[in-house]
Amino acid sequence: MADTVNSQVTDAITQTAAATVGQAASVALGMFFQAEAQAFALGMQNAVTAQHNVNQIGEAVTAVATAKILSLMK
């Protein structure tokens, strides 16, 4: 087994390690922005669902009130 390593191999590994360390902050910030966007989107989805549910309750109340008004007219 040879005790020497080709300088191109060590250079490639050094450059890869340096690039990985150099990009760590931007990758972490990108992941944070993705998580933040996902949380915001889930919040908006929950707000839309809540509004839909309130509208359904409003429609049910309107139907019951209309039925009661019509029953008084008989």
C-alpha positions, 0 to 999 in steps of 0.5 A, a space after each residue: 500500500 502506498 503511503 503517498 496520496 496524489 496532490 490532486 486528490 488532497 486538493 479536491 478534498 480540501 476544496 470540497 471541505 472549504 466549499 461546504 464550510 463556506 456555504 453552511 451559513 447560506 444553506 442554513 439561512 435558506 432552510 430557515 426561510 423555507 421553514 418560515 414560509 411553510 409556517 406562514 402558509 400553514 397559518 394562512 391555510 388555517 385562517 381560510 379553513 376557519 373562515 370557511 367554517 364560520 361561513 358554514 355556520 352563518 349559512 346554517 343560522 340563516 337557513 334556520 332563521 328563514 325556516 322559522 320566519 316562514 313557519 310564522 307566516 302559515 
